[in-house]
Amino acid sequence: MRTRRMLTLALAFMTFSPIARAQQPEAIPLWPHGAPGESPLPQAEADTSGTKGALVAGRSVIRLGNVSSPTLAVYRPPAGKNTGAAVLVFPGGGYSILALDLEGSEVCEWLNTIGVTGVLVKYRVPAQQTGARKDAPLQDAQRAISLVRQNAAKWNIDPARIGILGFSAGGHLAANLSNHFEKRTYPAIDEADGVSMRPDFALLVYPAYLVGSDGALSPGVPVTSSTPQTFLVQAENDGVGVENSLVYFAALRKNRVPGELHVYAEGGHGYGLRPTTDPVTGWPVRAAEWLKHIGVLAAGK
């Protein structure tokens, strides 16, 4: 019975996950004159998976490395389906690479099916613990959301319904942006940097790095009453630790920030939204329900 139910779920995912991929949207540079403090990396930007790269749900994954020229790409839903909402998507990859299709373009295509504009953010990796690249991902995230809000009218987006969605390290980046939106981590360079960079909502999918070695919330993500409402999902057997979602959710509750937490027994880590027999891969259905509940999606969409 369980196998039949999961097969039905998998088939349902296939119906709203486009099989014939549309032409990829144009990449828009985040920074008009290069990212702050950035210099060319020794190696060129490239897919690092190789022929032996691990498969996810039987399919390969683009593991993009050596990103020094961050961009965003706007995936727009059909005009008749557009709800006006938008979500910036931050792929994961341990701040070393970006799972660009698994946790990026495929997610934007799914967002389009529920009437949401998906914005894929290709942020700089690898990050570093010290030096000019330490703050690079957050700089890129702050810049990206301001650019999207500045171009809201041009891209048929409601500037009051712009959220963020991140996976693994990208989930940490989304949490980081959710709690560092009042002060920029770089000097303003143009009018876009005068636009609000606070997300209206956030979705964290198997987030990483939210818990310190002491088991408490990392001081790098200081949740307050101003943190945006957040949806979290993670499997109990996730190798990075389900505590990341549990502790962050507890901090949301402590600060009276609305949130929704889904914890599943199995599923591991790094599944994106590719359906498998693990119920955790049904999280997009729960996420769409949550977006409707908080008023991001019109009930009829």
Backbone bond lengths (Angstrom), bond angles and torsions (degrees), N, CA, C in turn:
res aa  C-N    CA-C-N  psi(-1)  N-CA   C-N-CA  omega(-1)  CA-C   N-CA-C  phi
1 M - - - 1.460 - - 1.533 110.52 -
2 R 1.363 115.71 -43.81 1.455 119.93 179.92 1.525 110.42 -63.47
3 T 1.348 116.61 -40.67 1.465 120.44 179.50 1.515 110.77 -61.86
4 R 1.345 116.28 -42.15 1.465 120.04 179.69 1.523 110.49 -64.32
5 R 1.354 116.03 -40.68 1.455 119.90 -179.54 1.532 111.39 -64.20
6 M 1.348 116.69 -42.42 1.455 120.16 -179.81 1.524 111.56 -69.70
7 L 1.347 117.29 -32.28 1.461 120.32 175.99 1.521 109.91 -64.29
8 T 1.341 115.50 -41.07 1.463 119.74 177.78 1.513 110.73 -61.43
9 L 1.343 116.16 -41.59 1.458 120.44 178.67 1.522 110.75 -63.41
10 A 1.330 116.47 -43.08 1.461 120.17 180.00 1.520 111.21 -61.43
11 L 1.336 116.09 -42.49 1.464 119.84 179.10 1.523 110.76 -64.54
12 A 1.335 115.70 -36.70 1.461 119.61 178.34 1.520 110.59 -63.39
13 F 1.320 116.71 -41.03 1.461 120.30 178.74 1.512 110.41 -63.20
14 M 1.321 116.76 -37.49 1.462 119.67 -179.13 1.518 111.24 -64.04
15 T 1.324 116.79 -29.56 1.452 119.38 -178.26 1.513 112.09 -73.05
16 F 1.360 118.14 -30.40 1.451 116.61 179.49 1.517 113.16 -106.83
17 S 1.330 117.83 2.51 1.453 121.18 172.53 1.521 107.73 -102.28
18 P 1.332 118.43 107.27 1.464 121.38 -173.29 1.515 111.78 -53.44
19 I 1.332 116.63 129.40 1.456 121.19 178.44 1.529 109.31 -83.46
20 A 1.325 115.32 -45.00 1.457 118.91 176.09 1.523 107.95 -86.35
21 R 1.328 118.11 107.34 1.445 122.37 -175.68 1.523 111.35 -70.00
22 A 1.315 115.43 129.80 1.453 119.58 175.84 1.525 108.86 -71.00
23 Q 1.325 115.63 163.35 1.454 119.74 177.99 1.522 109.09 -60.38
24 Q 1.315 116.06 135.67 1.450 120.27 -177.43 1.532 110.29 -66.68
25 P 1.334 117.89 139.60 1.462 120.08 -179.79 1.528 111.21 -69.26
26 E 1.303 114.88 161.32 1.462 120.97 -179.27 1.527 110.68 -66.68
27 A 1.313 116.87 139.15 1.457 121.92 176.37 1.526 109.14 -79.81
28 I 1.327 116.72 129.02 1.457 122.90 -178.64 1.525 108.54 -107.37
29 P 1.317 119.36 121.67 1.468 120.74 179.36 1.527 111.20 -60.07
30 L 1.330 116.24 136.48 1.463 120.27 177.68 1.522 111.75 -73.19
31 W 1.303 115.99 -32.31 1.459 121.52 -173.29 1.531 108.99 -121.23
32 P 1.339 118.54 126.00 1.469 120.38 -175.93 1.520 114.15 -66.67
33 H 1.335 117.58 -27.01 1.462 120.73 -177.85 1.525 111.41 -128.32
34 G 1.324 115.93 33.09 1.456 120.07 -179.39 1.514 111.92 91.28
35 A 1.330 116.33 149.95 1.456 121.73 -178.13 1.527 110.72 -67.86
36 P 1.343 116.95 149.15 1.467 120.09 -177.40 1.520 112.75 -62.30
37 G 1.334 115.07 131.71 1.448 121.04 177.35 1.511 115.08 69.69
38 E 1.328 116.91 11.01 1.470 120.25 -173.29 1.526 111.11 -92.62
39 S 1.308 115.25 142.35 1.456 122.14 172.33 1.520 107.41 -133.69
40 P 1.323 118.20 153.83 1.469 120.36 -177.39 1.523 112.07 -55.24
41 L 1.330 116.06 138.66 1.454 121.01 177.51 1.530 109.97 -77.90
42 P 1.340 116.57 155.86 1.472 119.76 -179.81 1.523 113.19 -59.00
43 Q 1.345 116.55 -32.26 1.456 120.74 -179.33 1.523 110.24 -112.91
44 A 1.316 116.41 149.47 1.463 121.55 -178.72 1.531 110.88 -74.81
45 E 1.324 115.65 153.86 1.461 121.24 175.19 1.520 109.33 -60.00
46 A 1.348 116.79 131.65 1.461 119.58 -176.46 1.521 110.65 -164.77
47 D 1.329 115.69 159.65 1.458 122.30 172.52 1.522 107.98 -72.73
48 T 1.327 116.19 122.67 1.461 120.60 -175.66 1.523 113.39 -97.96
49 S 1.329 118.43 5.69 1.458 120.97 -174.86 1.526 112.72 -63.97
50 G 1.333 116.41 -43.84 1.450 119.78 -175.68 1.519 111.17 71.08
51 T 1.295 116.16 -177.69 1.470 120.94 -176.87 1.522 112.48 -73.31
52 K 1.331 117.85 -17.06 1.462 120.81 -177.39 1.527 112.23 -107.71
53 G 1.328 116.50 17.31 1.451 119.34 179.28 1.514 111.71 -61.94
54 A 1.337 116.48 138.97 1.462 121.10 -178.31 1.524 110.99 -62.02
55 L 1.335 115.97 140.53 1.455 122.01 178.79 1.526 109.88 -89.35
56 V 1.319 116.46 153.88 1.460 122.83 173.87 1.516 107.42 -125.65
57 A 1.344 116.52 121.88 1.462 121.95 -175.94 1.523 110.62 53.63
58 G 1.342 116.07 37.42 1.451 121.57 176.31 1.510 115.71 78.77
59 R 1.321 117.23 6.39 1.459 120.83 -177.74 1.519 111.04 -125.27
60 S 1.323 115.96 153.87 1.455 121.13 -179.48 1.526 110.96 -73.02
61 V 1.312 115.58 167.56 1.464 122.45 -179.99 1.518 108.84 -132.77
62 I 1.342 116.11 135.73 1.459 120.45 172.37 1.519 107.83 -79.68
63 R 1.317 116.92 117.63 1.469 122.44 177.99 1.529 107.41 -110.81
64 L 1.322 115.01 87.95 1.457 120.90 -172.35 1.523 110.88 -79.67
65 G 1.316 116.34 126.90 1.450 121.12 179.60 1.515 112.94 -120.69
66 N 1.333 115.39 169.68 1.468 122.83 175.45 1.523 112.90 58.83
67 V 1.332 116.19 48.56 1.466 121.06 -179.29 1.528 109.35 -89.24
68 S 1.325 116.56 114.79 1.463 120.90 177.82 1.525 112.09 -118.44
69 S 1.346 116.64 -9.97 1.466 121.34 179.12 1.522 108.73 -118.55
70 P 1.342 117.96 85.09 1.463 120.86 -176.22 1.515 112.80 -66.59
71 T 1.331 115.24 146.37 1.462 121.46 -178.79 1.519 110.46 -141.07
72 L 1.319 115.60 170.19 1.459 121.11 165.87 1.520 108.33 -129.53
73 A 1.325 115.16 150.88 1.462 121.74 178.97 1.514 107.95 -130.06
74 V 1.324 116.61 128.03 1.460 121.79 -173.98 1.525 110.08 -99.37
75 Y 1.328 116.09 115.20 1.466 123.29 176.83 1.533 107.46 -99.40
76 R 1.314 116.94 113.01 1.463 120.44 -174.48 1.529 111.46 -101.05
77 P 1.326 117.25 137.59 1.476 120.25 176.20 1.517 109.66 -74.61
78 P 1.337 117.53 163.56 1.469 119.91 175.29 1.525 110.15 -55.09
79 A 1.308 116.48 143.41 1.467 121.04 -175.05 1.521 112.45 -53.81
80 G 1.335 117.38 -39.72 1.457 120.41 -178.18 1.515 113.89 -74.25
81 K 1.323 117.01 -9.27 1.456 121.10 -177.55 1.527 112.55 -110.64
82 N 1.334 115.83 -9.99 1.456 120.52 -174.48 1.529 111.84 -63.92
83 T 1.335 116.86 123.00 1.465 121.90 178.47 1.522 111.98 -89.94
84 G 1.334 117.07 -11.77 1.458 120.97 -176.12 1.516 113.22 93.69
85 A 1.335 117.10 -12.95 1.464 120.30 179.18 1.526 110.12 -80.79
86 A 1.326 115.76 154.91 1.461 121.40 177.71 1.521 109.40 -140.64
87 V 1.331 115.73 148.98 1.468 121.68 178.33 1.525 108.80 -135.38
88 L 1.337 115.85 125.43 1.456 121.14 172.72 1.524 107.76 -83.69
89 V 1.321 117.06 132.39 1.461 122.53 -175.53 1.525 110.20 -110.97
90 F 1.346 115.26 125.73 1.458 122.24 178.97 1.530 109.28 -111.91
91 P 1.333 118.28 105.50 1.466 119.88 177.27 1.524 111.08 -64.73
92 G 1.338 115.25 157.51 1.451 120.23 175.18 1.512 111.72 -95.69
93 G 1.331 114.30 -173.06 1.456 120.06 -179.02 1.508 112.58 145.50
94 G 1.351 115.70 25.20 1.452 120.25 175.83 1.510 114.39 64.74
95 Y 1.327 117.84 21.83 1.468 122.86 -175.11 1.529 111.39 58.20
96 S 1.334 116.24 19.92 1.466 120.95 176.35 1.522 111.36 -110.60
97 I 1.347 114.92 -40.28 1.464 122.04 176.68 1.521 107.85 -138.09
98 L 1.329 116.78 177.70 1.462 121.94 174.87 1.522 108.98 -123.01
99 A 1.339 117.34 124.87 1.471 122.05 174.27 1.528 106.60 -77.00
100 L 1.317 115.64 77.83 1.458 121.82 -162.23 1.521 114.94 -66.16
101 D 1.336 118.06 -33.72 1.458 119.02 178.47 1.531 110.97 -94.05
102 L 1.323 117.53 -50.53 1.464 122.51 -178.10 1.524 112.72 -53.69
103 E 1.321 116.72 -44.74 1.463 121.67 -175.70 1.530 111.82 -117.74
104 G 1.342 115.13 21.31 1.457 119.47 -178.25 1.512 113.73 -136.98
105 S 1.327 116.97 -88.08 1.463 120.26 -174.57 1.526 112.08 -62.52
106 E 1.346 117.56 -38.80 1.469 120.06 179.26 1.527 110.98 -64.07
107 V 1.308 115.91 -34.75 1.468 120.92 179.36 1.523 109.99 -70.30
108 C 1.325 117.26 -41.11 1.465 120.52 177.91 1.526 110.89 -63.07
109 E 1.323 116.90 -38.94 1.461 120.61 178.12 1.528 110.74 -65.21
110 W 1.338 117.26 -38.88 1.464 119.78 175.67 1.524 110.75 -64.86
111 L 1.326 117.77 -42.65 1.464 120.73 178.52 1.525 110.61 -57.23
112 N 1.320 116.81 -39.08 1.464 120.32 178.43 1.519 111.78 -59.76
113 T 1.339 117.99 -34.43 1.458 120.41 -178.55 1.524 112.70 -68.94
114 I 1.344 117.48 -20.25 1.471 120.05 177.24 1.529 110.59 -105.64
115 G 1.343 115.40 17.74 1.457 120.09 173.61 1.511 115.73 82.17
116 V 1.319 117.89 18.79 1.457 122.35 -177.53 1.526 110.27 -110.51
117 T 1.320 116.72 136.78 1.456 121.17 173.30 1.530 108.24 -74.36
118 G 1.318 116.43 124.18 1.460 121.01 177.72 1.514 109.88 -99.55
119 V 1.318 116.23 133.08 1.465 120.97 -179.91 1.526 108.16 -120.88
120 L 1.315 116.45 107.98 1.456 121.70 -178.77 1.525 109.57 -82.93
121 V 1.326 115.66 120.60 1.470 120.88 -179.49 1.527 108.86 -102.07
122 K 1.311 115.58 115.25 1.463 121.54 175.10 1.519 106.88 -95.34
123 Y 1.321 115.78 95.01 1.466 120.81 -176.13 1.525 110.52 -93.22
124 R 1.315 115.70 166.34 1.460 120.64 -173.83 1.530 112.74 -71.57
125 V 1.317 114.86 131.34 1.462 124.00 172.54 1.536 107.58 -144.21
126 P 1.328 117.68 152.82 1.461 126.33 -0.67 1.526 112.10 -75.87
127 A 1.336 114.89 147.19 1.455 120.66 173.48 1.528 108.16 -83.39
128 Q 1.330 116.32 169.96 1.456 121.24 179.94 1.512 110.51 -134.40
129 Q 1.315 116.40 159.19 1.457 120.79 177.71 1.529 111.47 -76.00
130 T 1.303 117.13 -27.25 1.468 121.79 179.30 1.522 108.71 -137.32
131 G 1.316 116.03 171.64 1.452 120.44 176.68 1.516 113.61 85.66
132 A 1.330 114.92 -173.36 1.465 121.35 -173.24 1.521 113.04 -61.97
133 R 1.348 117.51 -26.95 1.459 120.34 -175.41 1.521 113.79 -89.06
134 K 1.299 118.85 -1.44 1.464 120.95 -177.16 1.534 111.46 -60.04
135 D 1.308 117.35 -43.97 1.464 121.86 -176.74 1.519 113.26 -98.27
136 A 1.336 117.36 5.86 1.466 120.47 -173.41 1.528 113.93 -56.95
137 P 1.354 120.00 -48.32 1.469 118.44 -178.82 1.533 113.22 -60.47
138 L 1.334 117.91 -41.72 1.462 119.82 179.91 1.525 110.31 -68.51
139 Q 1.325 118.06 -39.02 1.462 119.69 175.40 1.525 110.53 -57.07
140 D 1.323 116.47 -45.41 1.461 120.74 -179.45 1.526 111.30 -64.60
141 A 1.342 117.27 -39.97 1.460 120.95 -179.88 1.527 111.01 -66.79
142 Q 1.325 117.16 -43.20 1.464 120.65 178.62 1.523 110.77 -62.35
143 R 1.305 115.97 -44.50 1.462 120.69 179.95 1.535 110.76 -64.64
144 A 1.326 116.58 -40.73 1.462 120.83 -176.21 1.519 111.93 -63.23
145 I 1.328 118.00 -46.98 1.469 119.00 -176.19 1.524 110.79 -68.71
146 S 1.329 117.79 -32.97 1.460 119.46 176.40 1.527 111.22 -67.48
147 L 1.337 116.58 -39.10 1.462 119.68 177.67 1.526 111.53 -63.98
148 V 1.323 116.86 -41.15 1.461 120.16 178.96 1.524 110.58 -63.92
149 R 1.322 116.18 -43.97 1.468 119.09 -179.74 1.531 110.72 -66.97
150 Q 1.324 117.59 -37.30 1.464 120.74 178.44 1.530 111.02 -63.85
151 N 1.350 116.83 -34.49 1.463 121.52 -177.51 1.527 113.04 -98.04
152 A 1.327 116.85 16.73 1.462 121.01 -175.27 1.531 112.57 -54.84
153 A 1.303 117.78 -47.97 1.469 120.29 -178.82 1.529 111.19 -63.24
154 K 1.316 116.31 -42.17 1.465 121.63 -179.25 1.523 111.30 -62.55
155 W 1.332 116.92 -36.60 1.465 121.17 -176.27 1.535 113.07 -100.93
156 N 1.346 116.69 13.81 1.474 122.60 177.82 1.530 111.76 56.68
157 I 1.329 114.61 48.92 1.465 122.58 -179.54 1.524 109.32 -118.22
158 D 1.317 116.56 141.93 1.462 122.20 172.99 1.529 107.54 -81.33
159 P 1.339 119.24 116.28 1.468 120.85 -176.91 1.525 114.01 -63.81
160 A 1.342 117.09 -12.55 1.464 120.84 178.58 1.525 112.57 -97.44
161 R 1.359 116.25 5.54 1.476 120.40 178.21 1.534 109.69 -133.21
162 I 1.313 114.18 57.51 1.465 120.77 178.73 1.523 108.55 -116.26
163 G 1.327 116.33 116.01 1.455 121.29 -178.04 1.512 112.13 -117.93
164 I 1.335 114.92 -177.02 1.462 120.88 -179.38 1.520 109.07 -135.48
165 L 1.335 115.60 151.20 1.458 122.25 -179.53 1.524 107.54 -141.36
166 G 1.339 116.05 126.35 1.451 119.05 -179.14 1.508 112.67 -135.50
167 F 1.324 115.78 151.09 1.465 123.61 -179.54 1.525 109.60 -116.25
168 S 1.330 117.06 132.84 1.459 122.13 174.23 1.530 110.29 53.49
169 A 1.347 118.82 -118.17 1.459 119.82 176.77 1.528 110.41 -60.96
170 G 1.346 116.44 -33.48 1.458 119.72 174.82 1.515 111.94 -65.78
171 G 1.353 116.50 -28.76 1.462 120.61 173.93 1.517 110.70 -67.93
172 H 1.326 115.77 -39.20 1.467 119.53 174.59 1.524 110.32 -63.16
173 L 1.336 116.63 -42.42 1.463 120.20 178.80 1.525 110.84 -62.07
174 A 1.339 117.33 -40.46 1.466 120.71 177.36 1.525 110.89 -63.78
175 A 1.342 116.88 -41.06 1.470 120.37 176.93 1.523 110.38 -66.23
176 N 1.321 116.44 -38.02 1.459 121.28 178.72 1.529 110.00 -60.81
177 L 1.342 116.21 -48.75 1.458 120.52 178.29 1.525 111.19 -63.41
178 S 1.340 117.18 -35.51 1.464 121.58 -179.91 1.529 112.61 -62.94
179 N 1.324 116.04 -18.85 1.464 119.94 -176.47 1.526 113.28 -123.49
180 H 1.347 116.69 6.32 1.463 121.32 176.78 1.524 108.71 -137.09
181 F 1.326 115.29 69.13 1.465 119.87 -177.75 1.521 112.59 -120.84
182 E 1.324 117.70 -0.61 1.461 120.19 -178.48 1.526 112.43 -91.16
183 K 1.323 117.12 -27.66 1.464 121.34 -178.09 1.525 109.74 -132.48
184 R 1.315 115.87 129.73 1.459 119.88 179.98 1.524 111.15 -75.76
185 T 1.324 114.03 149.65 1.456 120.33 -179.99 1.530 111.32 -95.28
186 Y 1.336 116.00 17.35 1.461 121.86 178.55 1.522 108.10 -153.11
187 P 1.320 119.05 156.29 1.466 121.38 177.95 1.524 110.31 -67.71
188 A 1.329 116.78 137.67 1.464 121.02 178.62 1.522 110.09 -59.91
189 I 1.347 115.92 139.98 1.468 119.57 -178.04 1.521 113.08 -117.68
190 D 1.338 118.59 -20.02 1.457 120.50 179.82 1.526 109.20 -161.37
191 E 1.337 116.43 -171.10 1.460 121.15 -175.28 1.518 112.76 -64.20
192 A 1.326 117.94 -29.41 1.467 120.29 179.93 1.521 111.45 -59.18
193 D 1.316 116.61 -30.88 1.458 120.46 -178.41 1.525 113.22 -77.57
194 G 1.336 115.66 0.89 1.459 119.89 173.16 1.522 112.12 -99.26
195 V 1.344 116.17 1.15 1.468 122.07 -178.26 1.527 109.58 -94.30
196 S 1.322 116.46 144.82 1.464 121.47 -178.56 1.523 111.96 -54.70
197 M 1.329 115.67 138.30 1.461 120.67 176.93 1.522 111.69 -114.35
198 R 1.335 117.41 18.56 1.463 120.23 177.11 1.528 110.23 -82.57
199 P 1.330 118.33 124.53 1.472 120.22 174.51 1.529 109.92 -68.09
200 D 1.324 116.56 147.16 1.468 119.93 176.15 1.524 111.60 -82.47
201 F 1.321 116.86 -20.77 1.473 122.35 177.03 1.519 107.79 -163.70
202 A 1.320 116.23 163.97 1.468 119.99 -178.24 1.525 110.28 -142.45
203 L 1.330 115.30 147.58 1.463 122.02 173.57 1.524 107.27 -126.11
204 L 1.332 116.92 124.46 1.456 122.54 -179.59 1.522 108.21 -115.65
205 V 1.322 116.04 115.65 1.462 121.78 -177.68 1.525 108.68 -109.34
206 Y 1.313 116.57 121.36 1.468 126.03 -170.72 1.537 111.83 34.11
207 P 1.354 116.49 59.78 1.467 119.75 -177.57 1.526 112.52 -66.37
208 A 1.319 115.28 153.14 1.464 122.18 178.99 1.530 109.70 -120.98
209 Y 1.325 115.65 164.98 1.475 123.89 170.69 1.531 114.57 64.36
210 L 1.324 118.01 19.78 1.464 119.74 179.37 1.525 112.42 -90.99
211 V 1.327 116.75 -10.85 1.466 121.76 -177.41 1.521 109.35 -118.79
212 G 1.341 115.54 135.11 1.455 120.16 177.93 1.518 111.56 -81.89
213 S 1.321 116.45 177.35 1.466 121.55 -179.18 1.519 112.44 -63.96
214 D 1.341 116.58 -19.71 1.461 120.72 179.10 1.522 112.46 -87.94
215 G 1.327 117.56 1.46 1.456 121.48 179.35 1.522 113.95 84.40
216 A 1.333 116.89 -0.24 1.473 121.15 179.13 1.521 109.98 -95.72
217 L 1.313 115.36 167.01 1.462 120.69 178.34 1.519 110.02 -59.48
218 S 1.317 116.56 134.59 1.455 120.92 178.55 1.523 110.38 -60.83
219 P 1.332 117.65 134.33 1.472 119.57 178.42 1.518 112.88 -63.17
220 G 1.337 117.81 -14.35 1.453 121.00 178.65 1.514 114.15 -72.97
221 V 1.344 117.04 -13.00 1.471 121.25 178.07 1.530 108.79 -125.45
222 P 1.326 117.40 70.88 1.466 122.02 -174.63 1.525 112.92 -74.29
223 V 1.321 116.44 87.39 1.464 121.41 -178.88 1.528 110.32 -60.81
224 T 1.333 116.40 134.11 1.459 122.76 176.65 1.524 108.78 -133.94
225 S 1.311 115.91 -178.28 1.469 119.63 178.44 1.522 111.72 -67.62
226 S 1.336 118.15 -12.52 1.459 122.07 179.17 1.525 113.15 -92.61
227 T 1.324 117.04 -5.83 1.459 120.76 177.59 1.529 109.28 -62.18
228 P 1.317 119.28 135.33 1.474 119.92 -178.47 1.522 113.09 -67.55
229 Q 1.326 115.84 152.72 1.469 121.88 177.05 1.518 109.62 -55.30
230 T 1.340 115.77 141.80 1.460 119.80 -166.96 1.524 112.87 -137.64
231 F 1.319 115.57 140.24 1.467 125.10 174.09 1.525 107.19 -107.47
232 L 1.350 116.69 131.06 1.461 121.00 179.19 1.510 110.74 -127.83
233 V 1.336 116.12 143.98 1.467 120.77 175.14 1.521 108.76 -144.66
234 Q 1.346 115.66 138.42 1.463 120.62 179.48 1.527 108.98 -163.26
235 A 1.329 115.55 153.71 1.460 121.34 176.47 1.521 109.80 -93.18
236 E 1.337 115.99 145.43 1.458 120.39 -178.75 1.518 111.33 -63.27
237 N 1.333 117.94 -29.78 1.465 120.52 -178.85 1.530 112.51 -96.03
238 D 1.328 116.95 20.68 1.455 121.54 177.20 1.527 109.12 -65.00
239 G 1.326 116.45 128.26 1.452 120.66 -177.38 1.517 114.64 -63.62
240 V 1.331 118.32 -24.29 1.466 119.15 178.96 1.529 111.51 -83.39
241 G 1.331 117.25 -10.11 1.461 121.03 175.48 1.507 114.12 103.65
242 V 1.319 116.59 115.64 1.458 121.43 177.62 1.529 111.17 -64.40
243 E 1.331 116.45 -17.01 1.465 121.12 177.93 1.525 111.92 -56.60
244 N 1.331 116.94 -27.45 1.460 119.29 178.86 1.525 111.05 -57.29
245 S 1.324 116.54 -45.37 1.465 120.24 178.83 1.528 111.55 -74.98
246 L 1.329 116.91 -40.52 1.460 120.61 -177.23 1.530 111.78 -62.53
247 V 1.327 116.09 -46.73 1.466 120.30 -177.19 1.530 110.98 -69.69
248 Y 1.317 116.89 -38.88 1.465 119.56 178.43 1.523 110.52 -65.57
249 F 1.336 116.49 -42.10 1.456 120.00 178.75 1.523 110.78 -63.09
250 A 1.335 116.89 -39.73 1.472 120.47 177.76 1.527 110.39 -61.45
251 A 1.339 116.66 -37.97 1.463 119.83 178.54 1.523 110.92 -67.54
252 L 1.336 117.09 -37.14 1.460 120.12 175.31 1.525 110.41 -60.31
253 R 1.337 116.25 -46.77 1.476 120.57 -179.76 1.516 111.05 -61.29
254 K 1.317 116.45 -43.25 1.465 120.82 -179.21 1.520 111.07 -59.72
255 N 1.321 116.79 -34.60 1.461 121.12 -178.42 1.526 113.24 -97.91
256 R 1.334 115.99 10.32 1.469 122.66 176.41 1.532 112.18 59.61
257 V 1.318 115.02 38.11 1.460 120.87 174.79 1.531 108.08 -96.80
258 P 1.329 119.40 125.55 1.463 120.80 179.60 1.525 111.34 -58.74
259 G 1.318 116.11 136.49 1.455 120.14 179.14 1.511 111.28 -153.36
260 E 1.317 115.43 164.93 1.464 121.05 176.92 1.521 107.67 -139.69
261 L 1.335 115.90 128.78 1.463 121.76 -175.82 1.520 110.49 -121.37
262 H 1.351 115.90 131.03 1.460 121.98 176.31 1.520 108.30 -122.51
263 V 1.320 117.02 119.54 1.459 122.41 177.90 1.521 108.56 -119.19
264 Y 1.323 115.99 128.41 1.461 122.28 -179.11 1.525 109.40 -114.16
265 A 1.323 116.27 153.98 1.457 120.48 -176.71 1.520 112.01 -67.71
266 E 1.322 117.67 -39.67 1.460 121.27 -174.53 1.521 110.69 -135.33
267 G 1.309 114.60 164.72 1.459 120.28 177.77 1.509 113.34 144.89
268 G 1.348 115.86 -21.36 1.451 118.50 177.67 1.513 112.35 68.46
269 H 1.332 114.29 -137.51 1.466 120.74 -171.59 1.524 109.49 -141.77
270 G 1.324 116.78 147.41 1.454 121.04 170.37 1.510 116.43 80.33
271 Y 1.328 118.08 34.87 1.461 120.92 -178.42 1.525 112.83 -94.61
272 G 1.326 118.15 -8.99 1.462 119.80 -177.87 1.514 110.43 58.34
273 L 1.329 116.95 -129.25 1.468 119.23 172.72 1.524 111.34 -122.45
274 R 1.339 115.56 21.38 1.462 119.20 176.51 1.529 109.31 -75.69
275 P 1.338 118.39 122.77 1.464 121.32 -174.49 1.522 112.82 -71.17
276 T 1.324 115.31 138.27 1.459 122.82 172.78 1.528 107.02 -133.94
277 T 1.325 117.56 -170.36 1.460 120.36 177.71 1.523 112.04 -78.11
278 D 1.337 118.25 -5.44 1.467 120.80 177.75 1.524 109.94 -81.47
279 P 1.340 118.33 125.69 1.459 120.57 -178.34 1.524 114.52 -56.77
280 V 1.349 118.26 -24.86 1.456 120.03 -178.62 1.525 111.68 -59.48
281 T 1.337 117.42 -26.83 1.461 119.28 -178.90 1.529 112.03 -74.39
282 G 1.301 116.83 0.34 1.462 120.34 171.21 1.515 112.81 -87.23
283 W 1.326 117.05 8.85 1.465 120.18 -176.40 1.531 114.19 -57.02
284 P 1.355 121.65 -31.58 1.467 118.50 179.29 1.530 113.53 -59.80
285 V 1.332 116.79 -31.93 1.464 119.60 177.56 1.525 109.81 -64.49
286 R 1.331 115.77 -45.22 1.470 120.59 178.55 1.530 110.42 -64.57
287 A 1.332 116.58 -39.08 1.460 120.17 -179.43 1.526 111.27 -64.09
288 A 1.337 116.66 -42.54 1.463 120.41 179.11 1.530 110.54 -63.92
289 E 1.340 116.61 -38.41 1.462 120.11 176.88 1.517 110.77 -62.34
290 W 1.328 116.01 -42.18 1.465 120.36 179.78 1.521 111.11 -64.54
291 L 1.324 117.22 -42.09 1.461 120.82 179.54 1.527 111.27 -62.13
292 K 1.320 116.47 -36.24 1.459 119.78 174.76 1.526 110.63 -66.99
293 H 1.326 115.59 -43.59 1.471 120.89 -176.50 1.524 111.90 -62.39
294 I 1.324 117.32 -37.89 1.478 119.32 -178.22 1.522 112.15 -87.63
295 G 1.336 117.54 2.33 1.447 120.93 174.34 1.512 115.75 87.68
296 V 1.341 117.47 10.18 1.459 120.25 177.70 1.516 110.47 -74.09
297 L 1.334 117.06 -38.61 1.453 122.12 177.73 1.524 109.50 -105.27
298 A 1.322 115.61 140.39 1.458 119.05 174.83 1.516 108.01 -67.33
299 A 1.328 117.17 141.58 1.459 121.82 -175.16 1.509 112.83 -57.46
300 G 1.331 117.02 -29.47 1.454 120.11 -176.81 1.508 115.29 -84.37
301 K 1.324 117.10 -5.37 1.465 120.45 -176.25 1.521 111.09 -84.97
